[in-house]
Amino acid sequence: MTESTPLKANDASCSSLSGSNRLTVDTSIEDIEPLQNEPNPQNTSDGAAHCHEGVALSDWDSTKTYLVWLLICFSTGPCAAMMRSYVPAVIQTTAHALGHPKDSSGPCLPKGDDCYVNFGWGSVQYTSYSLYLKAIYTSVEGLIAIVLMAFADYSNNRKWLMIAATTSYGIFSIPFYWLSDDQKFRTLVLQSVLYCLMLCVSTVYQITESSYIPVFMNARHCSLLQDNKRKGSGGMSRGVNVSTWGLVVGNIGGIIASLVGVIITQTTADPTNKDFLLAVTIAGVVTTTISLICANLVPNLKGKEFKNEVGTTMVLMPIMRFKAIFLDLLEYREALKFCGAWVLWNVAYSNFLSVFGLLFRSTIGIGSSDAEFTVWQFFNLLVACLGPLGWMTFYSRFTNDKSCSFSIGVMKKSLYCMLAAGTFINFWGCLGVKHNSTIGFKSRWEFWLFQALIVGSSSGIRTINRVVYSAMLPSGTENQYFGFEIMLGLCTGWCETLVVALLQDKTGNSRIPFIPNTLLYMAVVLLLYTVDLEKGMKKAEKWN
């Protein structure tokens, strides 16, 4: 892997983010102390003491561990790609086959929004069905995130949480091939349950996988403190590298899985729903196999010592931890504001993808667009790979030999530009709310062009967010704070998803959701404007 161009540690502002090129593990994140009262970053013996005497961090600064972590990121790519695109498409197709036009009992037309399927005690528009499911499942994910946030940092088996999540991810994908009878309501129910389980275990994986980014950054920092003769890339540059390649290799896994889907549908004379199901099952087998192979290759991390408060039961522990983390984040206000902006953006982007993918098939035609849909999704993942790589290349070259203050400024301006692109694209979708409008995701070219723009920019946003947030977190609580971010997203995300589903269901217009999404993007820009990144990093003692 090619390292990104280092941030030159040529002034005091970069010193606390600098590091070497070595890698290590078998240590507690708690042992990586914040750089409080550091007398001199050039004083190796004093600085090394903050990385805990006698504890080797070389495993997390080693190429072997880095590559194994990337392989785990790769393993989740196939199932993640299927969960975001093929599984909702399968559920949409099954709901369409079981549905009927409003006030009629006949079959639904291949195109358009006039199709309703039984849901609970009534009927809902068939494209809203997946959105209602997502709203329900997201609330369950929020509960999982709260529990994981409370206990994960105290566990000595964090890696097993991640491996169990990725393995389960694959296992829940495998049965889809045998759920192809779209004339039975039982099939729709089973597909929906498996979709729910995939969403839930993906939450566990996202929290644990993201929490390793600051571990790599801290390991790089401690390597520099232990060897003042080595001058290499700093912790921030290391974080950019790890975050970018983690996303890229995951997308590569998704690309391979989508390519399998393209081959299956393009070589079939009459593509059917079962072709999607076969692709999902193959992705599940790949994810499960690679996860099991990596199980014993990831070094473990020693968890923090568990100190339960007197009178606090295990049931109340998650609530108490949530309260403690929130109060702690009030002290780290810049990190809290950035977390809020990230959460709002993630909710808006996730809802856009859900609506956009379903809208493509209902506009082009259910069934007739299946082969093109697989190519469209393959293109989506290809752009998702190029987005963060393009930004990393720009960032590395443009910030070479510049101060950390300049580098952080580049990050924030990049976020503004990418968010502006997302706001415009959602506004474009609003133009299609009127039925007589000829634009607003009414034509094939709009889906291809705007998908490239929003996916490319959003993958860059995700890369920057993970790095900046890591740099503003107090050391030793990475699982908790990444869990807090994901938990907030889930606890608030289900509300907007439910609102979007209700608007689409009650109006029968699949483009209505772009209106609240546009407003949400604008709110993200305003909130981000109030965040002082440098101040946040200084508060976390990661900027001197």
N, C-alpha and C positions, 0 to 999 in steps of 0.2 A: 504494500500500500504506500502511496506517496503522501508524505507528511505535508501539511499546508505550510506556507512560508511563515517562519516564526515571528512573533511579536518581539522586537528587539528590546531587551531589558537594559536600556541605556539611560533610564532616569528612575527616580524613586517611585514613580507611579506604576512602573512595570515590575518592580523587584519582587513583590509578593506573589506575582502570577507566573514567575519564571520557573523553568524546570529543565531536566535533562532528558536524554533519549532512552533511559533505562526503564524497565517495567517489573513489578512484583505484587503478591497478595498475602493470604493467611494473616490478616490483621483486621482489627476492628476499625471501622470508620471513626469510632469514638477516639481511637488512638491518634488520629490525625488532628492534632489540636489546632485551633485557630491561631493566627499569628499575632497574638496579643502581646503587647509590650516587647516586641522583637527589637533588641538593641541595635542590631545591624544585620541586614540580610546577607552581607558578605562574610559574616562571621559564621563559619561552617559549624563549629562545635556547639555554639549557642543555638543556632537555628535548628540544627538536627535534633536538639532536645525536644522541640515541639512536635516532632514526628514519632515520639515515644522511643525511649532508649531500648535497644535490643530487638526491636520489632522490624522485620524485613518487609519493605514495601516493593521489593524488586519483582514479585510475581505479577503485580498489577501494572508494572511498568515494563513488562516483558512482551516481546512480539507474540509468543505462544498464547498467552492469556488473551491478548487483544484479538488475535485471529479466531480463537475459540468463541469469544463473545460475539464477534461478527458472524460466525457460523450459526450461532443461536438466533441472531437477528435475521439471518437469511432463512432459517427454518420456519419462522413465523410468516414470512412473506407470502407463500402460496395460500395458506388458509385465510390470512388477512385480506388478500385480494379477492378471494372467493366470497368472504363474508360481506365485503363492501359492495360487491357487484353481482356475482352470479346467484348467491342465495336470495337476496331481495328480488332478483329477476325471476327466480324459480317460484317464489311465493306469489309474486305478481301474476305469473302465468297461470298458476293453479287457481288463484282467486278469480282471474278472468274467466277460466273455464267453468267455474262453479257459479259465476255471477249472472246477472240479468240486467237489462236496461231498467231505468226507474219507471215504476208503474207499469211494468210489463214482465212476462215470464219467459220471454224468448232469449236466445243466446246474445251475448254482447258482440258488438262490432269490433273488428281488429284495431281500429283507430278511434281516438276520442276518449272522453272522460265519462260518458254515460254508461257506467257499469257498476253494479252494486252487489256486494256479497254479504252473507249473514255473518254477524259479529256480535257476540253476547246476546242481548235481548232485541236486537234490531238488525239493520243492515247499514253498511258504510260503503263509500266509494272505494273501488278495488285498489286504486293506487294509494289511498289513505290507510288501507289495512296495514301495510308494512310500517307506516309512520306511527300508527296507534301502537303496534307491537313494540316499536323502538322506544316510545315514550314509557310504556309499562316496564320494559326490560331495563331501561336506563335508571329507573328508580331503584330496582333491585341491585344494579351495579353500584349505585351510590352507597347502599348498605354494606356491600362487600368492601368498598374502598375505605369506609369508616373503620371497619374492623381491622383491615390490613394496615391502615395507617397507624392504628393504636399499638399493634404488637410486632410488626415486621422488623423494626430496628432492634428489638430485644431478642430476636431469633438468631441462633447460630447456624441456621439452615436457610439463609436467604436464597442461596442458589437453588435449593430444592423447591422453594416456592415458584421460582421462575421456570425450572424444568417441568414441574408438575403442571403448571399453567400451559406451557407450550405443548406438552404431550397431550393434555386433555383437549387442547385446541384442535389437534389433529384427529383424536379419537371421535369427537363429536361431529366431525366432517365426513367421516367414512360412511355412515349409514345412508347418506342422501341418495346414492344410486338406486337403492331399493325403495325409494319413495317417489315413484314415477306415475302412479295412477291418479291423474288430476280430475277424475270424475267422482272421487270420494272425499267427503269433508274430513275424514280421518287423516288423509294424507296432508291436508293443509295444516291441521293441528300439530301433527308430528314434525313437519317442517318448521313450524313456528317455535316449537319447544327446543329443537336443536339449535335454531338461530339464537334463541335466548341464552342457551348454555354457552354457545360460542362467544357471545357478547360479554358474558360474565367472566369467563376465564381470560378473555383478552384484557380485562381491567387489571387482573392480578399481574399479568405479564407486563403491561405498560408501566405499572408502578415500579416493579422490581428492575426491569430493564433500564428505565430512565435513571434510577437511583445509582447505577454504576458509573454514569458519566462523571459526577464529581469525584468518585473514587479514583478514576484515571487521572483527573486533573490534580488531585491532592498527591497522588503517587509521583507525578512528574515534578511537582513543587518540592516534595521531600527529597527527591533524588538530587536536585540542585543544591539544597541545603547541606546534603551530606558530601557533596563534591563540588567545591567552589571553583575548581579548575575547568569544569565542563560548562560550556555555554550553549544551550540549545533552545528549542522552542519553549515558550512559557506555558503556564497552566491554561490560560485562555485559548491559546492557539491549539493546545492539545485537546481542549474541550470542543473546539470547532471541528477538529479532525475526527474525533470519536463520534460526535453527534451526527456529522454529515455522513460518514461512512456507515454508521448504524442504520440510518434511513435508506441510504443507497442500496446496501446489500439486501435489506428487507424488500425493497422495491424490485431488485433483481430477482429475488425468489418469486415475487408476484408476477413479474414479467414471464418467467419460465412457465409458471402455472397457467397464465393467460395464453401463452403460445400453444400450450397443450390444448386449451379450449378452442383456439383458432383452428388448429389442425383437425380436431374432431369435427367441428361444424363445417369446415371448408371441404372436407373429404366425404361428407355425408350428402347424399343426393337430396334428402328432405330433412333439414335440421329440425330437431324436436327438443322438447323440454328435457328429455333424458340425456341429451348431449351435455347440457349444463351440469346435470347431476353427476355424470361420469367425471367431468373435470373437477368438481368439488371433492369427490371421493379420492381421486388420484392425489389431489393436493393434501388431503388428510393423511394419506399413507406416507407421503414425503415428509411432512411436518413431524409426524410421530416418530418416524425412523431416525431422522437427524437429531431430534431432541434426546432420544434415548442414547444415541452415540455420544453426545456431548455431556451427558449426565455426570460422569466422573472426571471430566477434563477441566471444569471450571473450579478454580481455587475457592475455598469457602471463606467467609468473613465472620469474625467473632462478633456476636451481637453485644449491645450495651447491657450492663447489669440491670436486671429487672428490679425495680424498687416500687412495690405497690403501696399506695397510700393507705393509712389505717382507716378502716371502715369502708373502703372502696371494693366492691365485688367485681368479679371478672365481667359480669354483665354491664356494669356501669363504667368499666375501664375505657371502652371506646369513646363514650361521651366525655369522660374526664380528659382523655388525651386530646380530643377535638378542641375542648375548651382551652386546654393548656397551649396547644399549638396556635390557636387563634390569638390568644393573649400575647404569646411570644411574637407572633408576626406583627402585632400592633407596634412592637418595638422596632421591627424591621419594616417600616411603612412602605419604603420604595419596593421591596420585594412583594409586599402584600398588594400594592397597586398594580405591579407588573403581572402578578398572578391573576388578578381580576381581569386585566385586559386580555391575557392569554386564554382564560376560561371563556370569556365572551366570544373571542374570535373562534375558538375551537367549536363552540356550540353553533355559531353561524356557519362555519365551513362544513361541519358535519351534516347539518340540515341541508345545505346547498347540494352536497354530493348525493344525499338520499333522494331529494326531489328531482335533481337533474338526471340521475340515472334512470329513474322510473319514467320521467317525462320523455326521454329519448325513445323508449320503446312504445309508449302510448301515442307519440306523435308520428313516428315512422311506421309503426304497425306491429302489434303483438304477433309473434310467429314469423312474419315475413322479414323482420329485422334481426332475427336471432344471429345469423352469420355475421352481419355487419356489427352487431353489438359486441361480439367477441373481439373483433379487430379494433373497435373503438376503445374498449377497455384495455387492450394491449397497448394501444397508443397512449392511453392515460398513464399507465405505469411507466412507460418509456420516458414520458415528459417528467414524471415524478422523480425519476433518477437524474435526469439532466438538470432539473431546477436547482437542487442543493449543490451539485458539482459546479454548475456555472457560477453560483453565488460564492462558493468557497474559493474558486479560482480568482474571481474579481476581488474578493476580500484580501486574499493572500498577496496579490500583486499590488493592490492599491494601498495597503497598509504596511508594506515592507519598509523597515527602518523608520517607522513612525511611532509616536508615543502611544501609550495605551489610551489616553484621553482621545486622541484622534481616531483610534481604532473603534472605540465604543461609539463615537459620533457617527462613523460609517455604518455601524450596525443599526443604529436608531433611524438614520435616514433611509437605509434599505428597507426597514420595516414600514416606514411611511409610504414609500413608493409601491411596495407590494400590497399593502392594505388599500391604497387608492385604486389599484387594479381590481381587487376583489369587490370594492364598493361599486365601481362602474359596471362590472359584469352583472352584479345583482340588480342594479338599476335597469340594465338592458332587459333583464327578464321581466321587470315590472311593465315594460312597454307592451308586452304580449298579453296583459290582462284583458284588454279589449278584444273581443272575438273578431272584429273586422281588421285588426292590426296585422300587417304582413311581416313584422319583425317582433322580436321578443321570444326567441327560441321556437320559431314556427317552421324553420327550414333546416335542412340537413347541414348546410355549411356553418350555421351558427353553433350547432353542437360541437363540431370538430374544432372550430377556431377558438371559441371561448373556453372549451375544456383545456386546451393547451395553455391558454393565458392564466387561468385560475389555478390549475394544478401545478404549473411551473412556479408561479409566485408563492403559492401556499406551502409547497415543500421547502422553499427557502425560508419562509416565516417559521416553520416548525423547527428547522435547524437552528436559527438564531435564538428562538425562545428557549430551547433546552439549554443552550450555552449560557445565556444571560441569566436565566433563573438559577442555574447551578452556581454561578459566580456571586449571587446575592444571598445564598443560603448559609446559615451557620453550620459549621462542620459537625458531623456526628448524627445528623437527623435527616439524611437525604431521603430515606424511604418515607418518613413522616410527611415531609414537605411536598414531595412529588405526589404522595398519596392525597395530601390536602388539595393540591391543584386538580387532580383527576376527580376527587370526591366532589369538589365545588362544581366542576363541569357537569358531573352526573346529576347532582342534586338540583342544579339550575337548568341543565340541558333538557330534562324531561318536560319541563314546563313549556319551553319554546317549541319542542317537538310536538307536544300535545296541542298547543295553539295552532301550529302549522297544519296538523292533521285535521283539526276541527274546521279551520278556514277552508281547506281544500275539500273536505267532506261536505260541508254545508253549502258551499257555493258551487261545487261541481267544477271548479276552475283550478287546474293544476299549476297555474302560474301565480296565483295569489300569494303563496308563501315567500316570493321574492321581495315583497313589500316590507314585512317585518325584518327580513334578513338584511336588507339595505340599511335600515335604521340601526340594526345591531352593529354592522360594520362601522358606521359613522360613530357610534358610541365607543367602539374600541379605539379609534383614532384619537378621540378626545381624551380618553383615559390615559392612553400611552403618552400623550403630550405632557401630562402632569408628572410622569415618572423621571426621576433623576438617577440614571443608572450608576454614575460614578459615586454618588452619595450612598446608594444601596450597597455597592461593593466595599466601600470603606467601612460601612457599618458592620458588615460581615467579616471584617478584618482580612479581606482578600484584595485589598488595594492599599498600598502604603505610599 
